[in-house]
Amino acid sequence: MLGVLLKKLMEMLKVYVLPYYKIVKEFVKTKGFTALVALAFGSILLLMGYPFIGGIGFGVFFSKNTEIIKELIEDYM
């Protein structure tokens, strides 16, 4: 009984989680992790009342995203 449930759970994970895992893995490879950390850092600082330093975090986030978009465009051209 438990073996059948574990097999069904593994099948569900393969169907629902594996595609998202691959997308996240590729995003991290393209320097997306740094951008996400900067976004979180900037958001936390803004919520804590430090707008200047939070703005620096958002600036890093946007600059990393423009690098990612530029690389994607260069790959397709």
C-alpha positions, 0 to 999 in steps of 0.5 A: 500500500505504501509503495503504491502511494510513493510511486504515485507521489513520485509520478506526480512530482515528475509531472508537476515539479520537474518542469518548474525545476528545470525553468528555475535551474536555467534562470539561475544559470543566467544570473537570475539568482543575483537579481532575485536576491537584490529584489528581495533585499531591496523590498525588505529594506523598503519595508523597514524604512530605508528607501535609499539603500532599498533603491540600490537593491532595486537598481541591482535587480533591474541592471541584472534583468537588463543583462539577462534580456540582452543575453536572451536577445543576442542568443536569438539573433 
